[in-house]
């Protein structure tokens, strides 16, 4: 009997404040979509870091014939210099830092260049002599780049030591800032959702003060009186969360998996399983918003 009464009161409240309830659903949907987008973007950043940092190499570019660097004053790197570098890279001193060493000759570099830029007109005049040999060093810990850099920078026969993280980290920085912007927008929208849920519950409570007064007189507890109002807010917020999860799922499915993954293939993208990872978080946030708003509002507006 009590359950039936509570359900009927929820139905009455939702019908009386239908436009406000729809507003709560929409604001919750938009705000949680921003929260979910920020969460998915952070998961994507972590996925890229895990994938790319494992592949990061330190490139030791050897002197070509026409370099103006002081370390290349003697011209192109000699066989003795190359052998000395290889011996040091394979030696005991660097074994805790170096996972694997690859040597790329000018011919190897030209083969890779020709394959990558085969359709570019400007690349047709490039020959193997225009490129330079290099050592590609895979590190045990990419954060230990400086050890290799300090050891080989300024060495005769070495033109430049380059860390591939220099290419990756600006992109990671942009994505992190985008995630921060999305989180900031989400915070503003969540505040708007709290205010709107509070207003909706307040209007619903004020419109039924006579009924709550009667319930108080016949001995109903505070929880029994307040529960229908709390459930109204929770239902509206939960619907908004469900719409947010659905929107994020479709976004990841068709925007990322179908479009981006087919257009840009060198990036390891998150999938729809990531949406299900953050879905419980969005649901908890939605219910939390409704609970906080209800507690703040009902303690005042259901008193008789």
N, C-alpha and C positions, 0 to 999 in steps of 0.2 A: 504493500500500500504506500509506504513512504517512497519507494523507488518510483512508483507510478506518479506520485505527486511531484517529485523532483523533476522527472522527465517532462511533465506537463508544464511546469513553471519555466523550464528551459525553452520549450517551444513557444510559450507566450512571450518570453523576453526576446527571443530571436525575431519573432514576427513584429513586435512593437518597434524594434529598433533595426529593421531590416537594412536600411541604407547605411547606418553606422556599422552594422555587422559586416556588410560587404566592404566598407572602407577599411575595417580592421583586417579583413582577409587580404585585401590588395596591398595595404601598407606592409603587412607582415611578409607577404610574398616578395615584394620588391626588396625589403631590407634583408631578408634571409637569402635572397638571390645574390646580393652583394657579399654577404658573409660567406656563402658557399663558393662564389667566384674567387674571393681572396684565398679561401682554403684550398681550392683546386689549383690555383696559380702557385701556391707555396708547394703543393705536392709535385707540380710540374717542375718547379725549380729544383727540388730535391732529386727528382728523377734525372734531370739533366746533369746535375752535379755528380751523381753516382755513376752515370754513364760516361760522361766526358772526362771527369777527373781521372778515371781509371785508364783512359786512353791518352792522357796528356803526356807529351814527350818534351824533353829538352833538346833543342836542335843546336848542334855546334857546326856552324857554317865555316868551311875552310876557305882560304884566300883564293880568289880567282886571279887571273893574270893581270887585270886592269884595276884592281882595288887601290884606293888612295889611303886606306887605313895604315897607321904606323906599323902595325903588326904584319902587314903584307908588303913591306918595303922591298923584300926580296923576291916579289912576284908570286906566282902560283905556289900553293902548298906543295912541298916536296914529298917524295915517298918516305923519306926518313922521318919527317914531321908527322905524317899520317900514321906511320908505324908506332912512333912514340906515343901519340895520342891514344891509339888503340890499346897499346900495352897498359897505359895508365888507367883507361876506362875498365879494362878487364882485371885490374890489379886488386890486391887485398884491401888497400886503403878505402876504395870506393865500393867494395862488395856489400857493405850494409845499406848503401843508398841506391845502387844501380841494380835494376831487375834484369834488363836486357839491353844490348847495344846492337844497332843496325848501322851498317855503312852504306851510304847511297852515293855511288859514283856519279860523275857527270852524265854518263850514258844512261844510268838508271833514272836520274832526275829528268833527263830529256824524254825518256819513254813515258814517265808519268805526266810530264807537261804536255806532250803530244796527245796523250789519251784524254786529258782533261780539257784541252783547248783545241781539239781537232777541228771544230767548225768555226773558229775565230779567224778572220782574215789577217789580223795583225800578228798572229802567232806563226804564220807560214814562213817567215824569214828567220825564225829563231833556230839556232843549231845547238848541238851539245856543248860546244866551246863557249857559248854565251852563258851557260849555267855553271853552278859550282857544286862540288862534292860536299857532303855533310855527314856527320854522325847523328843518328837519332837515338836518344838515350831514354829508355823507359825507366822510371823511378819506382822504388818500393813505396815511397811516400811522396806524392807530388809536392807537398808542402816543403820538402827538403831541397827544392830547386837551387837555393842560394849556395849550397855546398858545391855543386857542380859548376855553377856560374863563377864563383870566386876562384875556383881552381883553374879554369880554362880561359877566362876573360883576360885579355892582354897577352896571351901566349902567342909566340911566333908561329905563323901559319894559320892562325884562327882569326877570321874576320869579325865574327859576331857569335855570341851565345844568346839564344832566344828561348824564352819559356812560352809554350803555347797557351798557358793560362792568360797571358796578356790579351789574347784574342777572345777567350771565352768569358773572362770576368766582367768586361763592360756589358755584355749581354745579360749576364746574371744580375748585375747591378740594376739595369733597366727593369728587368722582371721583378726584382725585389721592390723597387720603387712603385711599380704598377700595383703590386700586391698591397703595399702600404696605402696607396690612394684608394684602392677598393675597400680596404679595411676601414679607412677613415669615413668614406661614404656610408659604409655599412653601419658604423657607430651612430652617425647622424640619423639614418633611417630607423635604426632600432630605438633611438630616443623618441622619434616621431611615432613609432608603433606603440611604445609604452604610454605616451600621452593620449593617443587615440583610444587605446584599450581602456585606459583609466576613465576617459570621458564617456565611452560607451557604457561601461559598468555603472558609472555614476548616474547617467540618465535612466538606465534600466532600474536602478535602486530607487531613485526619486519617484519614478512613475508608479512604483508598487509599494510606496510607504504605508498605505492603508493596509495592504495584505500582510506586510511584515509586522505591522503593529498588532494585528489580530493574532498572528502566529506567536508573537512575544507574550501576549496576554494569556494564551492557552498553554504556555510553558515550553514552547519550542526553544531548543538550544541555539546558540550563535552559529555553530557549524551547520545546523539544519537550515537555518534562515539564509546563510551566506552561500551555501553550496551551489544552488542553481545559478547564481550570478558568476561564481568562479568558473563553473563548467561552461557557461556561455562564452566567456573570454577564452577559455582553453580550447573549446571547439573551433572558434573562429581562427585562433592562432595556429592550431594544428592543420586546418584546411590550407591556410597560407603557407605553412611549412611543406605540406604535401605538394602544392602547386610549385613551390620553389624547387623541390627535389626533381619534379617532373621536368621543369624548364631546364635545369642544369643537365639532366640526363639527355634530353634532346639536343642541347647545345654541344655536349661532349660527343655524342653519337654522330651527329651530322656535320658539325663544324670542325671538330678535331679529327675524329677517326676517319671520316669520309673525305673531307676536303683538305685539311692541313697535312694529314699523314700521306695523302696521295700527291700533294704538291711539293712538300719539303721533306725529303726522305731521310736526311742525315740526323734528324732529331728523334729521340725515343719519347713518344707521347704517352700521357696517361690515358686510361680507357674509362669506360662507363663503370667499372668496378670501383674507381676512385669516388664516384658520386655516392655509391652505397656505403663507402667508408665514412663520408662526412654526413650522410643522411641522419644517423642517430643524434649527431651533435646539433644539427639544425632543429630536430624535433625537441630536444632538451631545451634549447634556447627559446623556442616558441612557447613551450609550456612554462618555462621560467618567467618569460615576459608576462604571460597571463597571470601567473601566481603572484608575482611581485605587484603588478598593477591592481589585482583584486584585493590583496591584503592591505595595501595603502588606502584604497578607496572605501572598501566595505567597513573598515573599522570606524568610519565616520558616518557613512550614509545609510547604514542599516540600523543605527541606534534609534530608539523610539523614546 
